[in-house]
């Protein structure tokens, strides 16, 4: 009888030594009525020139600047050998660092700036997709999230540079039209969250 109980006890002890890891990925909740200096991306909400509250840089060749980005907050709690990691994602537009020069606030220029913000969102969604595909362990989750973020942030920066470089900051209307289609197609292909 003792021989039969001993393996069961050892199995129970061995299984409880391993922590169970769950990872939850979620969007930053937005409080209704929030009117701060940050706009969190919503597909149905487009930028308006009123959102550009920064002081224009007279030395810049740009007609307007969109300051946008994405990031994450990560919390972890552990209880009874179970570890839960919550990764909260946000994609934002900074009103105070975004600006437009006087008499440059055209619909054409606004669409160019909107697509800068859309490019940020596209790469935020890529970040979420890569997080969902990752194989997290309790040993690697912290460094793996950071690595995935950096990869997607670099992809976003390259896409932003390509966008401005190829369109000459929106000055080449035929190439701008091609980018408008490209960005719209990528937005349409994104899963609804």
Secondary structure, DSSP 8 states (H G I E B T S, - for coil): -HHHHHHHHHHHHHHHTS-EEEEEEEE----TT--SSEEE--TT----GGG--S---TT-S-SEE--EEEEEEEEEEEETTEEEEEEEEEEEEETTT-EE-TT---HHHHHHHHHHHHHHHHHHHHHHHHHHH----TTTHHHHHHHHHHHHHHHHHHHHHHHHHHHTTTT-HHHHHHHHHHHHHHHHHS---
